[in-house]
Amino acid sequence: MIRINLLGQARPKTAKQAVPVEATLRVGMLIAAIVVALIFLFVTYMSQKKDLDATNDEIHKLQAERARLQQVKEQVQQFEAQKAVLQQRINVIEMLQKGRTGGQELLDNLANTVAHTDGLWLTNLAKTGNTLSIDGEASSVNAVANFLTQMKRSGYFDKVEIKEAKQDDILKNVTTFGFSLTAEIAAPQGVQGASAPAPAATAAKGRS
């Protein structure tokens, strides 16, 4: 359809609506606030992440140090257990030397036998007549057997007999075996041969 302007006047143009300046400023400020908030959140996140990484590193270091100290603690406990064993052996040797429960030579040989048996110490020694009753502790059954062998080889003990040997827990963190044995004091060789000169004396008297 064709429209004809019969009035002869120019058709007024539609005026554009102006955007208020205040609205533009509000939008700009909102965008700026969002940008600043995002920047703040990013900086805060990076700072907290840095602190978290540093805390995790410190935790790992403390865990490693704890593991190292645990190993040191276990070694110290082992050394303390070994020290206790050695101290008890020293105490028994000193007790034997001071107790005077028999001849000095006998005590010296018993102490020497104990000292030359690894992983063994005595806890009690009693003498009844010519018989010794011995109680002790050992780190293994083999140590007890070695002690009996050493006593028999020394020449100062006869009829060495084990009465009991069983595992106990006298020391923490260390497996020990309690044992009891008896032994007779061997007669000195000089006493055993004391009757030998008698026939010779009789023969000499007959020749006179």
VONUDO-564131 format. One record per residue: residue number from 1; residue in one letter; chain; y, z negated, x of N, C-alpha, C in turn. Coordinates in nm, 2 decimals. Each point is the difference from the previous one (the first is absolute). Layout:
NUM;a;A;Y;Z;X;Y;Z;X;Y;Z;X
...
***
This chain:
1;m;A;-0.12;0.00;0.09;0.12;0.00;-0.09;0.12;0.00;0.09
2;i;A;0.11;0.08;-0.04;0.12;0.01;0.08;0.11;-0.07;-0.07
3;r;A;0.06;-0.09;0.08;0.11;-0.08;-0.06;0.14;0.06;0.05
4;i;A;0.09;0.01;-0.10;0.14;0.06;0.04;0.10;-0.11;-0.03
5;n;A;0.09;-0.02;0.10;0.10;-0.10;-0.01;0.12;0.07;-0.07
6;l;A;0.02;-0.03;-0.13;0.11;0.06;-0.08;0.13;-0.07;0.03
7;l;A;0.00;-0.12;0.05;0.13;-0.07;0.02;0.08;0.06;0.12
8;g;A;-0.07;0.06;0.09;0.06;0.05;0.12;0.03;-0.10;0.11
9;q;A;-0.05;-0.12;-0.01;0.02;-0.11;0.09;-0.12;-0.02;0.09
10;a;A;0.03;-0.04;0.12;-0.11;-0.02;0.10;-0.08;-0.13;-0.05
11;r;A;-0.12;0.02;0.02;-0.09;-0.11;-0.04;0.01;-0.11;0.10
12;p;A;0.03;-0.12;-0.04;0.01;-0.11;0.10;-0.13;-0.03;0.07
13;k;A;0.01;-0.02;0.13;-0.12;-0.04;0.08;-0.04;-0.14;-0.02
14;t;A;-0.13;-0.03;0.00;-0.04;-0.13;-0.01;0.02;-0.08;0.13
15;a;A;0.07;-0.11;-0.02;0.04;-0.08;0.12;-0.12;-0.08;0.05
16;k;A;-0.02;0.00;0.14;-0.11;-0.08;0.06;0.03;-0.15;-0.01
17;q;A;-0.10;-0.08;-0.02;0.01;-0.14;-0.01;0.01;-0.06;0.14
18;a;A;0.10;-0.07;0.04;0.01;-0.06;0.13;-0.09;-0.13;0.01
19;v;A;-0.07;-0.01;0.12;-0.09;-0.11;0.02;0.09;-0.12;0.05
20;p;A;-0.02;-0.11;-0.07;0.09;-0.12;0.04;-0.03;-0.04;0.15
21;v;A;0.11;-0.03;0.07;-0.01;-0.04;0.14;-0.08;-0.13;0.01
22;e;A;0.02;-0.09;-0.09;-0.06;-0.13;0.00;-0.16;0.01;0.00
23;a;A;-0.04;0.10;-0.08;-0.15;0.02;-0.01;-0.05;0.05;0.13
24;t;A;0.08;0.09;0.06;-0.05;0.06;0.13;-0.01;-0.11;0.11
25;l;A;0.10;-0.09;0.00;0.00;-0.11;0.09;-0.12;-0.09;-0.02
26;r;A;-0.03;-0.03;-0.13;-0.12;-0.09;-0.03;-0.13;0.07;0.05
27;v;A;-0.01;0.13;-0.02;-0.12;0.06;0.05;-0.01;0.00;0.15
28;g;A;0.11;0.02;0.06;0.00;0.00;0.15;-0.03;-0.14;0.05
29;m;A;0.06;-0.10;-0.06;-0.03;-0.14;0.04;-0.15;-0.03;-0.02
30;l;A;-0.05;0.04;-0.11;-0.14;-0.02;-0.03;-0.10;0.06;0.10
31;i;A;0.04;0.12;0.04;-0.08;0.07;0.10;0.01;-0.07;0.13
32;a;A;0.12;-0.04;0.04;0.03;-0.07;0.12;-0.08;-0.13;0.01
33;a;A;0.00;-0.07;-0.12;-0.07;-0.13;0.00;-0.15;0.02;0.01
34;i;A;-0.05;0.10;-0.06;-0.15;0.03;0.02;-0.03;0.03;0.14
35;v;A;0.09;0.08;0.07;-0.03;0.04;0.14;0.01;-0.13;0.09
36;v;A;0.10;-0.08;-0.03;0.01;-0.13;0.08;-0.12;-0.09;-0.02
37;a;A;-0.05;-0.01;-0.13;-0.11;-0.08;-0.03;-0.13;0.05;0.07
38;l;A;-0.01;0.14;0.00;-0.12;0.05;0.07;0.00;-0.02;0.15
39;i;A;0.12;0.01;0.05;0.02;-0.03;0.15;-0.04;-0.14;0.03
40;f;A;0.05;-0.10;-0.09;-0.02;-0.14;0.02;-0.15;-0.03;-0.01
41;l;A;-0.07;0.06;-0.10;-0.14;-0.02;-0.02;-0.08;0.05;0.12
42;f;A;0.04;0.12;0.05;-0.07;0.06;0.12;0.02;-0.09;0.12
43;v;A;0.12;-0.05;0.03;0.03;-0.08;0.11;-0.08;-0.13;-0.01
44;t;A;0.00;-0.06;-0.12;-0.08;-0.13;-0.03;-0.15;0.03;0.02
45;y;A;-0.05;0.11;-0.05;-0.14;0.03;0.02;-0.04;0.01;0.15
46;m;A;0.08;0.07;0.07;-0.03;0.02;0.15;0.01;-0.13;0.07
47;s;A;0.10;-0.09;-0.04;0.01;-0.12;0.07;-0.12;-0.09;-0.03
48;q;A;-0.04;-0.01;-0.13;-0.12;-0.08;-0.03;-0.13;0.06;0.06
49;k;A;-0.01;0.13;0.01;-0.11;0.06;0.06;-0.01;-0.03;0.15
50;k;A;0.12;0.00;0.06;0.00;-0.04;0.14;-0.04;-0.15;0.02
51;d;A;0.05;-0.09;-0.09;-0.04;-0.14;0.01;-0.15;-0.01;-0.03
52;l;A;-0.05;0.07;-0.09;-0.15;-0.01;-0.04;-0.08;0.05;0.12
53;d;A;0.04;0.11;0.07;-0.08;0.05;0.11;0.00;-0.11;0.11
54;a;A;0.12;-0.06;0.03;0.01;-0.10;0.10;-0.09;-0.12;-0.03
55;t;A;0.00;-0.04;-0.13;-0.08;-0.11;-0.04;-0.15;0.03;0.02
56;n;A;-0.04;0.12;-0.04;-0.14;0.04;0.02;-0.04;0.01;0.15
57;d;A;0.09;0.04;0.08;-0.03;0.00;0.15;-0.02;-0.14;0.05
58;e;A;0.09;-0.09;-0.05;-0.01;-0.14;0.04;-0.13;-0.06;-0.05
59;i;A;-0.04;0.03;-0.12;-0.13;-0.05;-0.06;-0.12;0.05;0.09
60;h;A;0.00;0.13;0.04;-0.10;0.05;0.08;-0.01;-0.07;0.14
61;k;A;0.12;-0.03;0.06;0.01;-0.07;0.12;-0.06;-0.14;-0.01
62;l;A;0.04;-0.07;-0.11;-0.05;-0.14;-0.02;-0.15;0.00;-0.02
63;q;A;-0.05;0.10;-0.08;-0.15;0.01;-0.02;-0.07;0.02;0.13
64;a;A;0.05;0.09;0.09;-0.06;0.02;0.13;0.01;-0.13;0.09
65;e;A;0.11;-0.07;-0.01;0.01;-0.12;0.08;-0.09;-0.11;-0.05
66;r;A;-0.02;0.00;-0.14;-0.09;-0.10;-0.06;-0.15;0.03;0.05
67;a;A;-0.03;0.13;0.00;-0.14;0.03;0.05;-0.02;-0.04;0.15
68;r;A;0.11;0.03;0.08;-0.01;-0.04;0.14;-0.02;-0.15;0.02
69;l;A;0.08;-0.08;-0.08;0.00;-0.14;0.01;-0.14;-0.06;-0.05
70;q;A;-0.06;0.07;-0.10;-0.13;-0.04;-0.05;-0.10;0.02;0.11
71;q;A;0.00;0.10;0.08;-0.09;0.02;0.11;0.02;-0.11;0.10
72;v;A;0.13;-0.03;0.03;0.03;-0.10;0.10;-0.06;-0.14;-0.05
73;k;A;0.02;-0.02;-0.13;-0.05;-0.13;-0.06;-0.15;-0.01;0.02
74;e;A;-0.07;0.11;-0.03;-0.15;0.00;0.02;-0.04;-0.02;0.14
75;q;A;0.07;0.06;0.10;-0.03;-0.02;0.14;0.03;-0.15;0.04
76;v;A;0.11;-0.05;-0.05;0.03;-0.14;0.03;-0.11;-0.10;-0.06
77;q;A;-0.05;0.03;-0.12;-0.11;-0.08;-0.06;-0.13;0.01;0.09
78;q;A;-0.03;0.12;0.05;-0.11;0.02;0.08;0.01;-0.08;0.13
79;f;A;0.12;0.01;0.06;0.03;-0.08;0.13;-0.01;-0.15;-0.03
80;e;A;0.05;-0.04;-0.11;0.00;-0.15;-0.03;-0.15;-0.04;-0.02
81;a;A;-0.08;0.08;-0.07;-0.14;-0.03;-0.01;-0.07;-0.01;0.13
82;q;A;0.02;0.10;0.09;-0.06;0.00;0.13;0.05;-0.12;0.08
83;k;A;0.13;-0.04;-0.01;0.06;-0.11;0.07;-0.07;-0.13;-0.05
84;a;A;-0.03;-0.01;-0.13;-0.06;-0.12;-0.06;-0.15;-0.01;0.06
85;v;A;-0.07;0.11;0.01;-0.13;0.00;0.05;0.00;-0.05;0.15
86;l;A;0.09;0.06;0.08;0.01;-0.04;0.14;0.04;-0.14;0.02
87;q;A;0.09;-0.05;-0.09;0.05;-0.14;0.01;-0.12;-0.09;-0.03
88;q;A;-0.08;0.03;-0.10;-0.11;-0.09;-0.03;-0.10;0.00;0.11
89;r;A;-0.02;0.11;0.07;-0.09;0.01;0.11;0.05;-0.09;0.11
90;i;A;0.13;0.01;0.03;0.06;-0.09;0.10;-0.01;-0.14;-0.03
91;n;A;0.02;-0.04;-0.13;-0.01;-0.14;-0.05;-0.14;-0.05;0.03
92;v;A;-0.10;0.08;-0.04;-0.14;-0.05;0.02;-0.03;-0.02;0.15
93;i;A;0.05;0.10;0.08;-0.03;-0.02;0.15;0.07;-0.12;0.05
94;e;A;0.12;-0.03;-0.05;0.07;-0.12;0.05;-0.07;-0.13;-0.06
95;m;A;-0.05;0.01;-0.12;-0.08;-0.11;-0.06;-0.12;-0.03;0.08
96;l;A;-0.07;0.11;0.04;-0.12;-0.02;0.08;0.03;-0.06;0.14
97;q;A;0.11;0.04;0.06;0.04;-0.06;0.13;0.04;-0.15;-0.01
98;k;A;0.06;-0.03;-0.12;0.05;-0.14;-0.01;-0.10;-0.09;-0.07
99;g;A;-0.09;0.06;-0.08;-0.09;-0.09;-0.07;-0.10;-0.07;0.08
100;r;A;-0.04;0.06;0.11;-0.10;-0.07;0.09;-0.13;-0.03;-0.08
101;t;A;-0.05;0.09;-0.08;-0.12;-0.03;-0.08;-0.12;0.02;0.08
102;g;A;0.01;0.04;0.12;-0.12;0.02;0.09;0.06;0.02;0.14
103;g;A;-0.09;0.04;0.09;0.04;0.02;0.14;0.11;0.11;0.01
104;q;A;0.09;-0.02;0.10;0.11;0.09;0.02;-0.06;0.15;0.02
105;e;A;-0.10;0.00;0.07;-0.06;0.14;0.03;-0.05;0.06;-0.12
106;l;A;-0.06;-0.08;-0.09;-0.05;0.06;-0.13;0.12;0.05;-0.08
107;l;A;0.10;-0.08;-0.01;0.12;0.04;-0.08;0.06;0.12;0.06
108;d;A;0.01;0.01;0.13;0.06;0.12;0.06;-0.08;0.12;-0.03
109;n;A;-0.13;-0.01;0.00;-0.09;0.12;-0.03;0.01;0.04;-0.14
110;l;A;0.01;-0.10;-0.09;0.01;0.03;-0.14;0.13;0.07;-0.03
111;a;A;0.11;-0.05;0.05;0.13;0.06;-0.01;0.00;0.14;0.06
112;n;A;-0.06;0.02;0.11;0.00;0.13;0.06;-0.08;0.09;-0.08
113;t;A;-0.11;-0.04;-0.06;-0.08;0.08;-0.09;0.08;0.05;-0.12
114;v;A;0.08;-0.09;-0.06;0.08;0.03;-0.11;0.11;0.10;0.04
115;a;A;0.06;-0.02;0.11;0.11;0.08;0.05;-0.05;0.14;0.03
116;h;A;-0.12;0.02;0.03;-0.06;0.13;0.04;-0.06;0.07;-0.12
117;t;A;0.01;-0.06;-0.12;-0.05;0.07;-0.12;0.11;0.04;-0.09
118;d;A;0.03;0.13;-0.01;0.11;0.05;-0.08;-0.01;-0.03;-0.15
119;g;A;0.11;-0.04;-0.06;0.00;-0.02;-0.14;-0.08;-0.12;-0.05
120;l;A;0.00;-0.11;0.08;-0.07;-0.12;-0.04;0.07;-0.13;0.05
121;w;A;0.00;-0.10;-0.08;0.05;-0.13;0.04;-0.07;-0.11;-0.07
122;l;A;0.00;-0.12;0.06;-0.07;-0.11;-0.06;0.09;-0.09;-0.08
123;t;A;-0.06;-0.06;-0.10;0.08;-0.09;-0.09;-0.05;-0.14;0.01
124;n;A;-0.12;-0.02;0.04;-0.06;-0.14;0.01;-0.11;0.00;0.10
125;l;A;-0.01;-0.12;0.07;-0.10;-0.02;0.10;-0.04;-0.14;0.00
126;a;A;-0.13;-0.02;-0.02;-0.06;-0.14;0.00;-0.12;-0.01;0.09
127;k;A;-0.02;-0.11;0.06;-0.11;-0.02;0.09;-0.08;-0.12;-0.04
128;t;A;-0.13;0.02;-0.03;-0.09;-0.11;-0.03;-0.11;0.00;0.10
129;g;A;0.00;-0.09;0.08;-0.10;-0.01;0.11;0.01;0.12;0.09
130;n;A;-0.10;0.09;0.00;0.00;0.12;0.08;0.03;0.12;-0.08
131;t;A;0.04;-0.01;-0.12;0.01;0.11;-0.09;0.15;0.02;-0.04
132;l;A;0.04;0.12;0.01;0.14;0.04;-0.04;0.00;0.06;-0.14
133;s;A;0.09;-0.04;-0.09;0.02;0.07;-0.13;0.14;0.07;0.01
134;i;A;0.00;0.13;-0.02;0.12;0.08;0.02;0.03;0.07;-0.13
135;d;A;0.12;-0.01;-0.04;0.06;0.08;-0.12;0.11;0.09;0.06
136;g;A;0.01;0.12;-0.06;0.11;0.09;0.04;0.03;0.11;-0.09
137;e;A;0.09;0.08;0.04;0.04;0.12;-0.08;-0.01;0.12;0.10
138;a;A;-0.03;0.12;-0.06;-0.01;0.12;0.08;0.06;0.12;-0.09
139;s;A;0.04;0.10;0.07;0.05;0.12;-0.07;-0.11;0.09;-0.05
140;s;A;-0.12;-0.02;0.05;-0.11;0.08;-0.05;-0.13;-0.07;0.04
141;v;A;-0.11;0.05;-0.07;-0.13;-0.06;0.03;-0.04;0.03;0.14
142;n;A;0.04;0.12;0.05;-0.04;0.03;0.14;0.06;-0.09;0.10
143;a;A;0.12;-0.05;-0.03;0.06;-0.10;0.09;-0.08;-0.13;0.01
144;v;A;-0.06;-0.04;-0.12;-0.08;-0.12;0.00;-0.13;0.03;0.08
145;a;A;-0.06;0.12;-0.01;-0.12;0.03;0.08;0.03;0.00;0.15
146;n;A;0.12;0.06;0.03;0.04;0.00;0.14;0.02;-0.14;0.06
147;f;A;0.05;-0.09;-0.08;0.02;-0.14;0.04;-0.13;-0.07;0.03
148;l;A;-0.10;0.03;-0.09;-0.13;-0.06;0.02;-0.07;0.05;0.13
149;t;A;0.02;0.13;0.02;-0.05;0.07;0.12;0.06;-0.06;0.13
150;q;A;0.14;-0.02;-0.01;0.07;-0.06;0.12;-0.05;-0.14;0.02
151;m;A;-0.02;-0.08;-0.10;-0.05;-0.14;0.02;-0.14;0.00;0.06
152;k;A;-0.09;0.09;-0.04;-0.13;0.00;0.06;0.00;0.05;0.14
153;r;A;0.09;0.09;0.03;0.01;0.05;0.14;0.06;-0.10;0.10
154;s;A;0.08;-0.09;-0.06;0.08;-0.09;0.09;-0.09;-0.09;0.08
155;g;A;-0.12;-0.03;-0.05;-0.09;-0.09;0.07;0.03;-0.15;-0.03
156;y;A;0.10;-0.03;-0.08;0.03;-0.14;-0.03;-0.04;-0.04;-0.14
157;f;A;-0.06;0.10;-0.08;-0.04;-0.03;-0.14;-0.14;0.05;-0.02
158;d;A;-0.08;-0.08;-0.07;-0.13;0.04;-0.05;-0.01;-0.01;-0.15
159;k;A;-0.10;0.08;-0.05;-0.03;-0.01;-0.14;0.13;0.02;-0.09
160;v;A;0.07;0.11;0.03;0.12;0.03;-0.07;-0.04;0.07;-0.13
161;e;A;0.03;-0.06;-0.11;-0.05;0.04;-0.13;0.12;0.01;-0.10
162;i;A;0.01;0.11;-0.07;0.11;0.02;-0.10;-0.05;-0.06;-0.13
163;k;A;0.08;-0.08;-0.06;-0.03;-0.07;-0.13;0.05;0.08;-0.12
164;e;A;0.13;0.05;0.02;0.06;0.06;-0.12;0.11;0.10;0.06
165;a;A;0.02;0.11;-0.07;0.11;0.09;0.03;0.04;0.08;-0.13
166;k;A;0.12;-0.02;-0.05;0.04;0.06;-0.12;0.14;0.03;0.00
167;q;A;0.04;0.10;-0.07;0.14;0.05;-0.01;0.08;-0.10;-0.08
168;d;A;0.13;-0.03;0.05;0.09;-0.09;-0.07;0.14;0.06;0.01
169;d;A;0.09;-0.08;-0.05;0.14;0.05;-0.01;0.09;-0.11;0.06
170;i;A;-0.04;-0.05;0.12;0.08;-0.11;0.06;0.14;0.05;0.05
171;l;A;0.01;0.13;0.03;0.13;0.06;0.04;0.03;0.12;-0.09
172;k;A;0.12;0.00;-0.05;0.05;0.11;-0.09;0.01;0.13;0.08
173;n;A;-0.04;0.11;-0.07;0.01;0.14;0.06;-0.09;0.02;0.11
174;v;A;-0.10;-0.09;0.03;-0.09;0.01;0.11;-0.14;-0.04;-0.05
175;t;A;-0.10;0.09;0.02;-0.14;-0.03;-0.04;-0.06;-0.09;0.11
176;t;A;-0.05;-0.12;-0.04;-0.06;-0.09;0.09;-0.14;-0.04;-0.05
177;f;A;-0.08;-0.05;0.09;-0.13;-0.05;-0.03;-0.02;-0.14;0.06
178;g;A;-0.03;-0.09;-0.09;-0.02;-0.14;0.04;-0.15;-0.01;0.05
179;f;A;-0.02;-0.08;0.10;-0.14;-0.02;0.05;-0.03;-0.14;0.05
180;s;A;-0.12;-0.04;0.00;-0.05;-0.13;0.05;-0.12;0.03;0.08
181;l;A;-0.01;-0.07;0.11;-0.12;0.01;0.09;-0.02;-0.13;0.07
182;t;A;-0.12;-0.01;0.05;-0.04;-0.11;0.09;-0.05;0.05;0.13
183;a;A;0.01;-0.09;0.10;-0.05;0.04;0.13;-0.03;-0.13;0.08
184;e;A;-0.10;0.00;0.08;-0.03;-0.11;0.08;0.06;0.02;0.14
185;i;A;0.04;-0.11;0.06;0.06;0.01;0.14;-0.12;0.01;0.10
186;a;A;0.01;0.11;0.07;-0.11;0.02;0.10;0.01;-0.11;0.11
187;a;A;-0.12;-0.04;0.04;0.00;-0.10;0.11;0.04;0.06;0.13
188;p;A;0.08;-0.06;0.08;0.04;0.06;0.13;-0.12;0.03;0.09
189;q;A;0.01;0.11;0.07;-0.11;0.04;0.09;-0.05;-0.11;0.10
190;g;A;0.10;-0.08;0.04;-0.03;-0.11;0.09;-0.09;-0.10;-0.06
191;v;A;0.02;-0.03;-0.13;-0.08;-0.09;-0.07;-0.14;0.05;-0.02
192;q;A;-0.01;0.13;-0.04;-0.13;0.06;-0.02;-0.08;0.00;0.12
193;g;A;0.05;0.01;0.12;-0.08;0.00;0.12;0.00;-0.13;0.07
194;a;A;0.04;-0.11;-0.07;0.00;-0.12;0.07;-0.14;-0.06;0.03
195;s;A;-0.10;0.04;-0.08;-0.13;-0.05;0.03;-0.07;0.07;0.10
196;a;A;0.05;0.11;0.05;-0.07;0.09;0.10;-0.03;-0.07;0.13
197;p;A;0.10;-0.08;0.06;-0.03;-0.06;0.13;-0.11;-0.11;0.00
198;a;A;-0.04;-0.05;-0.12;-0.10;-0.11;0.00;-0.13;0.04;0.06
199;p;A;-0.07;0.12;-0.02;-0.12;0.03;0.06;0.01;0.01;0.15
200;a;A;0.11;0.05;0.05;0.03;0.01;0.14;0.00;-0.14;0.07
201;a;A;0.06;-0.10;-0.07;0.01;-0.13;0.05;-0.14;-0.06;0.01
202;t;A;-0.08;0.03;-0.10;-0.14;-0.06;-0.01;-0.08;0.06;0.12
203;a;A;0.01;0.13;0.02;-0.07;0.06;0.11;0.04;-0.05;0.13
204;a;A;0.13;-0.03;0.02;0.04;-0.05;0.13;-0.06;-0.14;0.02
205;k;A;-0.01;-0.08;-0.11;-0.06;-0.14;0.01;-0.14;0.01;0.04
206;g;A;-0.07;0.10;-0.06;-0.15;0.01;0.04;-0.02;0.04;0.14
207;r;A;0.09;0.08;0.06;-0.01;0.04;0.14;0.02;-0.12;0.09
208;s;A;0.08;-0.10;-0.05;0.02;-0.11;0.09;-0.12;-0.09;0.00
***
